[in-house]
Amino acid sequence: MNAQLEGGPDSYSPLKMDAYAFEFGTDGTIIQSPVYDRIGRAYNNHLRPYIVDLQKFAQVSRFQKFYHDHKPFYDQLIRTYRDSVGVPEIQRWLIENFPTARQDCFKIIFSPLVSGYQSASSFDEDGFREAQAHANPPYLRANADTKRSPEARRIIAGNILFTELNHSFIGPEGDKPEYRARIEKALSNLAIWNDPQKPARYYDTPRSSFEEYMNWALVSLRYVDYAPKHEQDKLIAENEEMMVNYRGFRQFAEFDQFLVKTYKARRKGDTVADLYPLIVGWFEAHR
């Protein structure tokens, strides 16, 4: 089992991910899922020690009645994810561009309690591969930017989901023997790549840093393929601004421009996976 967590050194991400391994029985008792033992990367379920307290809370708050009473609202959120943020396109794009990183199942688990702690998990058990994204509900901002086209807004709305699901493709590709040691060496001095005063500091291994550079560079490639032509340059620039100045990935803009140019000039039929020798070579040249 392999999982990527985001949000810093605290334990909230594994707690809320491991909650997916429990469900309500017919009598209202919280029971272990017959499928999942845990979702996070640890060998133990982080939430299990608190099940007794959660059971008390569920009873006092009448949680199941509350959920049932508001089920039409939750069903609408599910429909929004299915219909309004491009989930089929996201899946198709990742499958086509990382053909050896096969996934048999995609799951989106969302909750307003996620806040900024989006995360991803992937499983490979007995040849069955599952990719999970743990994200916020697909709320639309009341003050949506009307200067963008509806198509651009739809693509942006899918970015967080896209950047969680793509971990299940970036990870296996970068972990191939021909790339693994090269990535470790190229990003061994993280001070070159990540600002220690900004959120990039949480990506404190060569592999996690490389994957986050790739993660959001793929957002720019998705803009190239799906965003209206006249909006692409601005969307890509905003992506680079966020990654460098807010998140602190120091060389992201240069890498992103390189990858966008390389992707546009690729041979017909080439995938992102086919570009990995050039991608890893770029990191080696800029270490």
VOBA-1610 file (N, C-alpha, C; in pm, whole numbers, padded with zeros to 5 digits, always signed):
BEGIN
Met+00083-00119+00000Met+00000+00000+00000Met+00087+00124+00000Asn+00047+00224-00079Asn+00123+00347-00087Asn+00027+00464-00080Ala+00058+00563+00005Ala-00029+00680+00015Ala+00054+00805+00023Gln+00004+00912-00035Gln+00069+01042-00028Gln-00018+01134+00056Leu+00041+01196+00157Leu-00034+01285+00244Leu+00013+01427+00226Glu-00080+01522+00242Glu-00046+01662+00227Glu-00101+01738+00346Gly-00032+01843+00387Gly-00088+01929+00488Gly+00000+01948+00608Gly+00122+01898+00608Gly+00209+01926+00719Gly+00230+01807+00809Pro+00301+01830+00921Pro+00346+01720+01004Pro+00243+01668+01102Asp+00123+01728+01112Asp+00026+01683+01210Asp-00042+01556+01162Ser-00137+01508+01243Ser-00194+01376+01216Ser-00335+01381+01160Tyr-00384+01498+01118Tyr-00523+01506+01076Tyr-00550+01428+00947Ser-00461+01440+00851Ser-00483+01371+00724Ser-00504+01222+00741Pro-00415+01151+00812Pro-00440+01007+00829Pro-00566+00977+00908Leu-00604+01063+01003Leu-00727+01041+01078Leu-00848+01042+00987Lys-00859+01147+00906Lys-00979+01158+00823Lys-00977+01058+00708Met-00858+01017+00663Met-00853+00913+00561Met-00893+00777+00618Asp-00842+00745+00737Asp-00872+00616+00797Asp-01018+00601+00836Ala-01091+00713+00844Ala-01233+00705+00875Ala-01309+00629+00768Tyr-01254+00624+00645Tyr-01322+00555+00536Tyr-01324+00403+00557Ala-01247+00356+00654Ala-01242+00212+00683Ala-01348+00170+00784Phe-01440+00262+00817Phe-01549+00229+00910Phe-01682+00267+00847Glu-01788+00203+00895Glu-01921+00232+00844Glu-02023+00201+00954Phe-02147+00241+00933Phe-02253+00211+01028Phe-02316+00075+00996Gly-02332-00008+01100Gly-02406-00132+01084Gly-02556-00105+01085Thr-02633-00208+01064Thr-02778-00192+01057Thr-02838-00144+01188Asp-02769-00169+01300Asp-02820-00125+01431Asp-02764+00009+01474Gly-02692+00079+01383Gly-02636+00210+01416Gly-02501+00205+01482Thr-02442+00087+01493Thr-02310+00072+01554Thr-02202+00094+01448Ile-02097+00166+01484Ile-01984+00187+01393Ile-01903+00057+01387Ile-01887+00003+01267Ile-01818-00124+01250Ile-01706-00110+01146Gln-01615-00207+01148Gln-01506-00211+01052Gln-01560-00244+00913Ser-01509-00175+00811Ser-01545-00206+00674Ser-01501-00348+00641Pro-01581-00422+00564Pro-01538-00555+00522Pro-01431-00551+00414Val-01402-00432+00361Val-01306-00418+00251Val-01176-00356+00298Tyr-01183-00248+00378Tyr-01065-00170+00413Tyr-01031-00185+00561Asp-00903-00202+00588Asp-00854-00200+00726Asp-00805-00061+00763Arg-00745+00009+00669Arg-00693+00144+00689Arg-00673+00205+00550Ile-00658+00336+00546Ile-00638+00405+00419Ile-00503+00476+00416Gly-00459+00530+00530Gly-00333+00601+00536Gly-00213+00509+00523Arg-00095+00567+00533Arg+00026+00490+00505Arg+00076+00408+00623Ala+00023+00430+00743Ala+00071+00358+00860Ala+00020+00214+00860Tyr+00079+00132+00946Tyr+00037-00008+00957Tyr-00086-00023+01046Asn-00122+00083+01120Asn-00238+00079+01206Asn-00335+00189+01166Asn-00463+00167+01191Asn-00566+00267+01163Asn-00563+00373+01273His-00537+00498+01233His-00524+00607+01331His-00654+00637+01405Leu-00767+00606+01343Leu-00895+00642+01403Leu-00948+00536+01499Arg-00898+00415+01490Arg-00954+00305+01568Arg-00958+00334+01719Pro-00857+00398+01778Pro-00863+00423+01923Pro-00978+00515+01965Tyr-01040+00585+01870Tyr-01143+00683+01905Tyr-01284+00637+01868Ile-01299+00511+01827Ile-01429+00464+01780Ile-01534+00469+01890Val-01498+00437+02013Val-01595+00442+02123Val-01648+00584+02140Asp-01559+00682+02136Asp-01601+00822+02149Asp-01685+00865+02030Leu-01648+00821+01911Leu-01726+00855+01792Leu-01865+00792+01797Gln-01873+00672+01852Gln-02003+00607+01866Gln-02094+00689+01958Lys-02039+00738+02068Lys-02117+00821+02160Lys-02162+00950+02091Phe-02071+01010+02016Phe-02105+01134+01945Phe-02217+01109+01843Ala-02207+00998+01769Ala-02308+00966+01669Ala-02445+00949+01733Gln-02449+00889+01853Gln-02576+00868+01920Gln-02633+00997+01976Val-02548+01076+02043Val-02596+01201+02103Val-02640+01301+01998Ser-02565+01308+01888Ser-02596+01404+01782Ser-02702+01354+01685Arg-02741+01227+01698Arg-02837+01165+01606Arg-02789+01185+01461Phe-02664+01150+01442Phe-02597+01177+01315Phe-02667+01110+01198Gln-02705+00985+01214Gln-02766+00915+01102Gln-02898+00978+01059Lys-02977+01026+01156Lys-03100+01096+01121Lys-03070+01226+01048Phe-02967+01298+01097Phe-02927+01422+01031Phe-02887+01395+00886Tyr-02808+01292+00866Tyr-02764+01258+00730Tyr-02884+01222+00642His-02972+01140+00694His-03089+01099+00617His-03177+01219+00582Asp-03194+01311+00676Asp-03279+01429+00652Asp-03220+01519+00545His-03088+01518+00530His-03021+01607+00435His-02965+01531+00314Lys-03010+01408+00295Lys-02956+01327+00186Lys-02974+01392+00048Pro-03084+01461+00020Pro-03094+01528-00111Pro-02980+01626-00137Phe-02934+01694-00032Phe-02822+01787-00046Phe-02694+01711-00080Tyr-02668+01602-00007Tyr-02548+01523-00034Tyr-02552+01460-00172Asp-02671+01416-00213Asp-02684+01358-00347Asp-02654+01461-00455Gln-02691+01587-00429Gln-02662+01692-00526Gln-02511+01716-00537Leu-02439+01709-00426Leu-02293+01723-00430Leu-02231+01610-00511Ile-02283+01489-00494Ile-02232+01375-00572Ile-02255+01400-00721Arg-02373+01447-00755Arg-02402+01475-00896Arg-02311+01584-00951Thr-02281+01685-00867Thr-02191+01792-00910Thr-02054+01737-00944Tyr-02001+01649-00857Tyr-01871+01588-00886Tyr-01878+01505-01014Arg-01986+01431-01031Arg-01997+01345-01149Arg-02010+01424-01278Asp-02080+01537-01272Asp-02121+01604-01395Asp-02053+01737-01424Ser-01990+01799-01324Ser-01954+01940-01340Ser-01806+01974-01328Val-01721+01879-01293Val-01579+01912-01279Val-01490+01827-01370Gly-01552+01754-01462Gly-01473+01682-01562Gly-01408+01555-01515Val-01473+01480-01425Val-01412+01357-01374Val-01379+01257-01486Pro-01470+01228-01579Pro-01433+01133-01686Pro-01313+01179-01768Glu-01307+01309-01796Glu-01194+01363-01872Glu-01063+01351-01794Ile-01069+01376-01663Ile-00950+01363-01578Ile-00900+01219-01581Gln-00989+01124-01563Gln-00950+00983-01564Gln-00891+00945-01699Arg-00958+00984-01805Arg-00911+00949-01939Arg-00773+01008-01966Trp-00752+01133-01928Trp-00624+01201-01953Trp-00511+01129-01880Leu-00533+01093-01755Leu-00429+01025-01678Leu-00400+00885-01733Ile-00503+00812-01768Ile-00485+00678-01821Ile-00408+00681-01954Glu-00443+00777-02038Glu-00376+00786-02168Glu-00231+00830-02155Asn-00201+00918-02060Asn-00066+00972-02049Asn+00027+00891-01961Phe-00027+00797-01883Phe+00055+00708-01800Phe+00004+00564-01821Pro+00028+00509-01939Pro-00034+00382-01977Pro+00008+00262-01894Thr+00125+00266-01829Thr+00166+00150-01749Thr+00120+00160-01605Ala+00071+00276-01564Ala+00023+00295-01426Ala-00128+00267-01420Arg-00164+00145-01455Arg-00305+00107-01465Arg-00375+00120-01330Gln-00500+00169-01333Gln-00586+00173-01216Gln-00717+00104-01250Asp-00760+00013-01164Asp-00885-00060-01188Asp-01006+00012-01130Cys-00981+00103-01038Cys-01093+00168-00969Cys-01050+00308-00924Phe-01138+00404-00941Phe-01118+00540-00890Phe-01226+00568-00787Lys-01188+00627-00675Lys-01287+00668-00576Lys-01259+00811-00530Ile-01366+00887-00515Ile-01358+01024-00465Ile-01431+01027-00332Ile-01360+01056-00225Ile-01419+01066-00092Ile-01411+01213-00051Phe-01526+01276-00029Phe-01521+01419+00001Phe-01597+01452+00129Ser-01553+01560+00194Ser-01612+01606+00319Ser-01573+01751+00341Pro-01662+01832+00400Pro-01624+01970+00433Pro-01519+01975+00543Leu-01498+01864+00615Leu-01397+01860+00720Leu-01256+01848+00664Val-01242+01825+00533Val-01109+01812+00473Val-01036+01946+00476Ser-01107+02055+00446Ser-01048+02189+00442Ser-00926+02187+00349Gly-00808+02228+00400Gly-00689+02232+00317Gly-00610+02103+00318Tyr-00667+01997+00376Tyr-00592+01873+00394Tyr-00633+01768+00290Gln-00632+01810+00163Gln-00656+01712+00058Gln-00545+01606+00061Ser-00579+01487+00019Ser-00478+01381+00020Ser-00517+01274-00081Ala-00424+01184-00104Ala-00447+01077-00201Ala-00393+00946-00146Ser-00452+00838-00191Ser-00404+00706-00152Ser-00419+00612-00270Ser-00330+00517-00280Ser-00340+00418-00386Ser-00307+00281-00329Phe-00372+00179-00384Phe-00358+00044-00334Phe-00329-00051-00450Asp-00247-00149-00422Asp-00221-00256-00518Asp-00224-00386-00440Glu-00338-00452-00441Glu-00357-00575-00364Glu-00394-00689-00459Asp-00310-00789-00465Asp-00336-00907-00549Asp-00366-00869-00693Gly-00295-00766-00742Gly-00311-00725-00880Gly-00425-00628-00905Phe-00502-00593-00801Phe-00611-00496-00815Phe-00561-00361-00767Arg-00574-00260-00854Arg-00522-00127-00822Arg-00637-00028-00806Glu-00632+00047-00698Glu-00735+00147-00670Glu-00670+00280-00637Ala-00721+00387-00696Ala-00676+00524-00668Ala-00786+00598-00595Gln-00752+00660-00484Gln-00849+00738-00407Gln-00805+00883-00397Ala-00902+00974-00407Ala-00880+01115-00380Ala-00968+01155-00263His-00909+01215-00160His-00984+01263-00044His-00984+01415-00052Ala-01100+01472-00080Ala-01106+01614-00116Ala-01225+01683-00052Asn-01233+01814-00075Asn-01346+01893-00029Asn-01468+01869-00117Pro-01587+01904-00069Pro-01705+01900-00156Pro-01686+01998-00272Pro-01756+01977-00382Pro-01740+02063-00499Pro-01821+02191-00490Tyr-01797+02268-00384Tyr-01869+02394-00370Tyr-01822+02492-00476Leu-01915+02568-00531Leu-01880+02674-00625Leu-01875+02806-00550Arg-01774+02886-00578Arg-01761+03014-00510Arg-01872+03109-00550Ala-01926+03178-00448Ala-02034+03272-00476Ala-01985+03387-00564Asn-01858+03424-00548Asn-01802+03535-00626Asn-01713+03482-00738Ala-01764+03384-00812Ala-01686+03323-00920Ala-01640+03429-01019Asp-01520+03410-01071Asp-01462+03506-01164Asp-01537+03502-01297Thr-01619+03602-01318Thr-01700+03606-01441Thr-01617+03642-01563Lys-01492+03682-01543Lys-01405+03713-01658Lys-01358+03587-01728Arg-01367+03474-01659Arg-01327+03347-01721Arg-01447+03285-01791Ser-01418+03208-01892Ser-01525+03138-01962Ser-01578+03026-01872Pro-01702+02983-01894Pro-01755+02870-01816Pro-01667+02746-01827Glu-01609+02723-01945Glu-01524+02605-01963Glu-01398+02616-01877Ala-01338+02735-01872Ala-01219+02753-01788Ala-01253+02735-01641Arg-01367+02786-01597Arg-01407+02771-01457Arg-01429+02624-01423Arg-01485+02548-01517Arg-01507+02405-01494Arg-01375+02332-01478Ile-01277+02364-01561Ile-01147+02299-01553Ile-01079+02333-01421Ile-01083+02460-01383Ile-01022+02503-01256Ile-01088+02431-01139Ala-01221+02414-01145Ala-01293+02347-01036Ala-01246+02203-01018Gly-01191+02144-01121Gly-01143+02006-01111Gly-00997+01993-01072Asn-00928+02106-01052Asn-00783+02100-01028Asn-00744+02021-00903Ile-00814+02047-00791Ile-00776+01979-00668Ile-00796+01828-00682Leu-00909+01789-00739Leu-00931+01647-00762Leu-00824+01588-00854Phe-00794+01659-00962Phe-00692+01615-01057Phe-00557+01598-00989Thr-00519+01695-00905Thr-00387+01689-00842Thr-00379+01586-00731Glu-00489+01529-00689Glu-00483+01415-00596Glu-00481+01282-00673Leu-00568+01269-00771Leu-00570+01143-00847Leu-00440+01119-00922Asn-00375+01227-00967Asn-00256+01203-01049Asn-00137+01150-00970His-00142+01156-00835His-00035+01094-00756His-00024+00944-00786Ser-00138+00882-00815Ser-00138+00738-00841Ser-00077+00702-00976Phe-00044+00804-01054Phe+00020+00784-01183Phe+00164+00836-01181Ile+00184+00954-01123Ile+00319+01010-01112Ile+00409+00920-01028Gly+00355+00871-00915Gly+00435+00789-00825Gly+00493+00666-00891Pro+00408+00579-00949Pro+00462+00459-01014Pro+00558+00488-01128Glu+00533+00597-01204Glu+00622+00628-01316Glu+00760+00669-01265Gly+00764+00759-01167Gly+00891+00803-01113Gly+00965+00698-01034Asp+00893+00594-00990Asp+00954+00488-00911Asp+01016+00378-00996Lys+01007+00392-01128Lys+01068+00293-01215Lys+01220+00295-01197Pro+01287+00179-01209Pro+01431+00171-01183Pro+01515+00269-01264Glu+01473+00299-01385Glu+01552+00389-01469Glu+01545+00535-01423Tyr+01452+00567-01333Tyr+01437+00706-01288Tyr+01462+00725-01138Arg+01437+00624-01058Arg+01432+00642-00913Arg+01560+00703-00856Ala+01674+00643-00885Ala+01800+00692-00829Ala+01837+00828-00886Arg+01805+00852-01011Arg+01836+00981-01073Arg+01756+01094-01008Ile+01630+01067-00977Ile+01547+01168-00910Ile+01601+01196-00770Glu+01636+01091-00698Glu+01690+01108-00563Glu+01815+01195-00563Lys+01902+01173-00660Lys+02027+01249-00667Lys+02002+01393-00713Ala+01917+01409-00812Ala+01895+01542-00869Ala+01832+01637-00768Leu+01748+01585-00678Leu+01679+01671-00581Leu+01732+01650-00439Ser+01852+01601-00428Ser+01908+01572-00295Ser+01928+01699-00213Asn+01958+01811-00277Asn+01970+01938-00206Asn+01837+02013-00220Leu+01748+01989-00127Leu+01612+02043-00139Leu+01607+02195-00129Ala+01709+02258-00070Ala+01710+02403-00059Ala+01711+02470-00197Ile+01760+02399-00298Ile+01759+02452-00434Ile+01616+02457-00489Trp+01535+02365-00442Trp+01403+02345-00502Trp+01289+02403-00420Asn+01300+02398-00288Asn+01189+02433-00201Asn+01228+02542-00101Asp+01143+02644-00088Asp+01164+02750+00009Asp+01129+02697+00148Pro+01225+02693+00242Pro+01198+02636+00374Pro+01104+02721+00460Gln+01070+02840+00414Gln+00979+02927+00488Gln+00835+02919+00436Lys+00812+02836+00337Lys+00679+02829+00275Lys+00629+02684+00274Pro+00504+02661+00235Pro+00449+02525+00241Pro+00531+02418+00170Ala+00615+02457+00075Ala+00699+02358+00006Ala+00788+02281+00104Arg+00810+02337+00223Arg+00898+02270+00321Arg+00844+02135+00364Tyr+00713+02114+00352Tyr+00657+01986+00392Tyr+00692+01874+00295Tyr+00737+01908+00177Tyr+00780+01808+00078Tyr+00930+01787+00099Asp+00962+01711+00202Asp+01098+01709+00256Asp+01180+01589+00213Thr+01142+01526+00103Thr+01224+01421+00043Thr+01235+01450-00107Pro+01342+01403-00171Pro+01353+01425-00316Pro+01231+01373-00393Arg+01182+01257-00355Arg+01068+01199-00428Arg+00942+01284-00412Ser+00909+01324-00288Ser+00786+01401-00268Ser+00796+01537-00335Ser+00915+01597-00335Ser+00932+01726-00402Ser+00917+01712-00553Phe+00982+01612-00610Phe+00970+01587-00753Phe+00824+01566-00792Glu+00754+01486-00714Glu+00615+01456-00747Glu+00527+01580-00740Glu+00557+01672-00648Glu+00473+01793-00641Glu+00505+01889-00754Tyr+00628+01894-00797Tyr+00659+01971-00919Tyr+00580+01913-01037Met+00585+01783-01052Met+00513+01719-01161Met+00362+01737-01144Asn+00316+01722-01022Asn+00174+01730-00991Asn+00109+01854-01052Trp+00165+01970-01021Trp+00104+02094-01067Trp+00149+02134-01207Ala+00260+02080-01255Ala+00294+02101-01395Ala+00195+02029-01485Leu+00143+01917-01439Leu+00039+01848-01515Leu-00088+01931-01526Val-00113+02016-01426Val-00227+02108-01435Val-00211+02197-01558Ser-00090+02248-01579Ser-00065+02332-01697Ser-00084+02253-01826Leu-00042+02126-01827Leu-00062+02044-01948Leu-00210+02019-01972Arg-00285+02005-01865Arg-00430+01988-01880Arg-00494+02115-01938Tyr-00441+02231-01897Tyr-00488+02355-01958Tyr-00460+02355-02108Val-00341+02308-02145Val-00304+02304-02287Val-00404+02221-02367Asp-00448+02111-02309Asp-00536+02020-02381Asp-00683+02060-02378Tyr-00726+02129-02271Tyr-00870+02148-02254Tyr-00917+02292-02237Ala-00832+02382-02192Ala-00876+02520-02170Ala-00887+02593-02304Pro-00978+02691-02314Pro-00986+02772-02436Pro-00850+02834-02468Lys-00813+02835-02594Lys-00681+02881-02636Lys-00647+03019-02583His-00742+03111-02588His-00713+03249-02551His-00695+03268-02401Glu-00727+03164-02320Glu-00713+03174-02175Glu-00595+03093-02122Gln-00532+03014-02206Gln-00430+02922-02157Gln-00310+02993-02095Asp-00256+03093-02162Asp-00136+03159-02110Asp-00159+03218-01972Lys-00275+03280-01953Lys-00304+03341-01823Lys-00322+03234-01715Leu-00391+03127-01747Leu-00411+03019-01650Leu-00278+02956-01610Ile-00191+02933-01707Ile-00060+02875-01678Ile+00024+02970-01593Ala+00019+03098-01625Ala+00095+03198-01546Ala+00045+03203-01402Glu-00086+03194-01383Glu-00141+03196-01248Glu-00101+03071-01171Asn-00095+02959-01239Asn-00049+02835-01176Asn+00096+02851-01129Glu+00180+02907-01211Glu+00321+02928-01176Glu+00335+03028-01062Glu+00256+03133-01064Glu+00259+03233-00957Glu+00224+03169-00822Met+00121+03089-00820Met+00080+03022-00697Met+00188+02928-00646Met+00246+02849-00735Met+00345+02750-00693Met+00474+02812-00643Val+00516+02920-00706Val+00644+02983-00668Val+00626+03077-00549Asn+00537+03172-00561Asn+00530+03279-00461Asn+00448+03243-00338Tyr+00347+03159-00353Tyr+00268+03121-00237Tyr+00320+02991-00174Arg+00339+02887-00257Arg+00376+02758-00202Arg+00527+02741-00186Gly+00607+02815-00263Gly+00751+02814-00240Gly+00832+02711-00315Phe+00782+02664-00430Phe+00860+02574-00514Phe+00943+02661-00610Arg+01068+02682-00572Arg+01150+02789-00628Arg+01169+02782-00779Gln+01182+02664-00834Gln+01212+02652-00977Gln+01091+02604-01058Phe+00973+02617-00999Phe+00857+02563-01068Phe+00827+02635-01199Ala+00837+02766-01202Ala+00803+02839-01325Ala+00891+02796-01441Glu+01021+02783-01416Glu+01113+02741-01522Glu+01081+02598-01568Phe+01054+02510-01470Phe+01021+02372-01506Phe+00890+02366-01583Asp+00792+02441-01536Asp+00661+02439-01600Asp+00670+02487-01745Gln+00746+02594-01768Gln+00761+02644-01905Gln+00831+02540-01993Phe+00932+02473-01936Phe+01001+02367-02010Phe+00904+02255-02047Leu+00824+02211-01949Leu+00738+02097-01974Leu+00624+02132-02071Val+00569+02251-02059Val+00464+02293-02153Val+00519+02295-02295Lys+00638+02353-02312Lys+00699+02360-02445Lys+00729+02220-02499Thr+00783+02134-02413Thr+00816+01998-02454Thr+00691+01918-02490Tyr+00587+01935-02413Tyr+00461+01865-02437Tyr+00399+01908-02570Lys+00402+02037-02597Lys+00345+02086-02722Lys+00423+02035-02843Ala+00553+02014-02825Ala+00638+01973-02937Ala+00657+01821-02947Arg+00589+01745-02861Arg+00609+01600-02859Arg+00564+01537-02990Arg+00620+01422-03019Arg+00580+01348-03138Arg+00437+01297-03125Lys+00370+01284-03234Lys+00234+01233-03234Lys+00230+01096-03168Gly+00141+01080-03074Gly+00128+00953-03004Gly+00208+00944-02876Asp+00301+01037-02854Asp+00379+01035-02731Asp+00293+01076-02611Thr+00321+01016-02497Thr+00250+01045-02374Thr+00342+01123-02279Val+00286+01167-02167Val+00371+01230-02065Val+00475+01131-02016Ala+00438+01006-02000Ala+00534+00904-01957Ala+00651+00893-02053Asp+00626+00911-02182Asp+00734+00906-02281Asp+00832+01021-02265Leu+00788+01128-02199Leu+00874+01246-02181Leu+00960+01238-02055Tyr+00944+01133-01975Tyr+01016+01126-01848Tyr+01168+01130-01863Pro+01229+01069-01964Pro+01375+01086-01976Pro+01415+01233-01988Leu+01338+01312-02061Leu+01367+01456-02073Leu+01335+01529-01943Ile+01228+01489-01878Ile+01189+01554-01753Ile+01294+01533-01645Val+01335+01408-01625Val+01436+01380-01523Val+01568+01446-01561Gly+01598+01450-01689Gly+01719+01518-01734Gly+01717+01667-01703Trp+01600+01729-01709Trp+01589+01872-01676Trp+01624+01893-01528Phe+01572+01810-01442Phe+01603+01824-01298Phe+01753+01802-01273Glu+01812+01708-01343Glu+01956+01685-01328Glu+02036+01806-01371Ala+01993+01872-01476Ala+02065+01987-01529Ala+02050+02112-01442His+01948+02114-01355His+01921+02233-01275His+01945+02212-01125Arg+02014+02103-01090Arg+02037+02078-00948Arg+02146+02168-00893
//
